């Protein structure tokens, strides 16, 4: 495959840097999250325009529950409003959206918004957007193990995939983290085994279309051997 045609089937985003971006601009953390949500919408459109089949976004980790009640409440409200808006514009965007993670800690209203969004967008197949919400890679594995035990099944690497939240999502070909940190922070622990990794200094709210162009160009230059 020519480099110019080599694109990831699934790209992962660790959306980091909202609070630091806001601090440098003398804004509140909440304003940073609001700007980050705007960029998320833009990136979804860019992913669609690039004809990428799958993109997964790390929106809220299991560890994020430890943040202040004010910040958590704001993020949950922001997510609820955002998901509802996507549902309303589903026929215009034409993107399938799904949410993976531990729903037991989410409010009934947010779960209802998630279920509605997944229902109204399920007819779209070309671009699949996954939102990792109340998600932790280790917890995903533990939950999968417990499901297998409950069924009394011995699993293989291939069959275990059926028990985890991301069972219908292909493993990310490349995972991109913004904000300058160089770690995965419990993101896609099972699926990232052979993912290419790319760390950007730029904060998530500062991302522009040319950054995605650069990500895709970098991916096209890499040779993936999967341990061979």
Secondary structure in CASP SS format (residue, H / E / C, confidence):
PFRMAT SS
TARGET T0000
AUTHOR 0000-0000-0000
METHOD secondary structure of the structure
MODEL  1
X C 1.00
X C 1.00
X H 1.00
X H 1.00
X H 1.00
X C 1.00
X C 1.00
X C 1.00
X C 1.00
X E 1.00
X E 1.00
X E 1.00
X E 1.00
X E 1.00
X C 1.00
X C 1.00
X C 1.00
X H 1.00
X H 1.00
X H 1.00
X H 1.00
X H 1.00
X H 1.00
X H 1.00
X C 1.00
X C 1.00
X C 1.00
X C 1.00
X H 1.00
X H 1.00
X H 1.00
X H 1.00
X H 1.00
X H 1.00
X H 1.00
X H 1.00
X H 1.00
X H 1.00
X H 1.00
X H 1.00
X H 1.00
X H 1.00
X H 1.00
X H 1.00
X H 1.00
X H 1.00
X H 1.00
X H 1.00
X H 1.00
X C 1.00
X C 1.00
X C 1.00
X C 1.00
X E 1.00
X E 1.00
X E 1.00
X E 1.00
X E 1.00
X E 1.00
X E 1.00
X E 1.00
X H 1.00
X H 1.00
X H 1.00
X H 1.00
X H 1.00
X C 1.00
X C 1.00
X H 1.00
X H 1.00
X H 1.00
X H 1.00
X H 1.00
X H 1.00
X H 1.00
X H 1.00
X H 1.00
X H 1.00
X H 1.00
X H 1.00
X H 1.00
X H 1.00
X H 1.00
X H 1.00
X H 1.00
X H 1.00
X H 1.00
X H 1.00
X C 1.00
X H 1.00
X H 1.00
X H 1.00
X H 1.00
X C 1.00
X C 1.00
X E 1.00
X E 1.00
X E 1.00
X E 1.00
X E 1.00
X C 1.00
X C 1.00
X H 1.00
X H 1.00
X H 1.00
X C 1.00
X C 1.00
X H 1.00
X H 1.00
X H 1.00
X H 1.00
X H 1.00
X H 1.00
X H 1.00
X H 1.00
X H 1.00
X H 1.00
X H 1.00
X H 1.00
X H 1.00
X H 1.00
X C 1.00
X C 1.00
X C 1.00
X C 1.00
X C 1.00
X C 1.00
X E 1.00
X E 1.00
X E 1.00
X E 1.00
X E 1.00
X E 1.00
X E 1.00
X E 1.00
X C 1.00
X H 1.00
X H 1.00
X H 1.00
X H 1.00
X H 1.00
X H 1.00
X H 1.00
X H 1.00
X H 1.00
X H 1.00
X H 1.00
X H 1.00
X H 1.00
X H 1.00
X H 1.00
X C 1.00
X C 1.00
X C 1.00
X C 1.00
X C 1.00
X H 1.00
X H 1.00
X H 1.00
X H 1.00
X H 1.00
X H 1.00
X H 1.00
X C 1.00
X C 1.00
X C 1.00
X C 1.00
X C 1.00
X C 1.00
X C 1.00
X C 1.00
X C 1.00
X C 1.00
X E 1.00
X E 1.00
X E 1.00
X E 1.00
X C 1.00
X C 1.00
X C 1.00
X C 1.00
X C 1.00
X C 1.00
X C 1.00
X C 1.00
X C 1.00
X C 1.00
X C 1.00
X C 1.00
X C 1.00
X C 1.00
X C 1.00
X C 1.00
X C 1.00
X C 1.00
X E 1.00
X E 1.00
X E 1.00
X E 1.00
X C 1.00
X C 1.00
X C 1.00
X C 1.00
X H 1.00
X H 1.00
X H 1.00
X C 1.00
X C 1.00
X H 1.00
X H 1.00
X H 1.00
X H 1.00
X H 1.00
X H 1.00
X H 1.00
X H 1.00
X H 1.00
X H 1.00
X H 1.00
X H 1.00
X H 1.00
X C 1.00
X C 1.00
X C 1.00
X C 1.00
X C 1.00
X C 1.00
X C 1.00
END
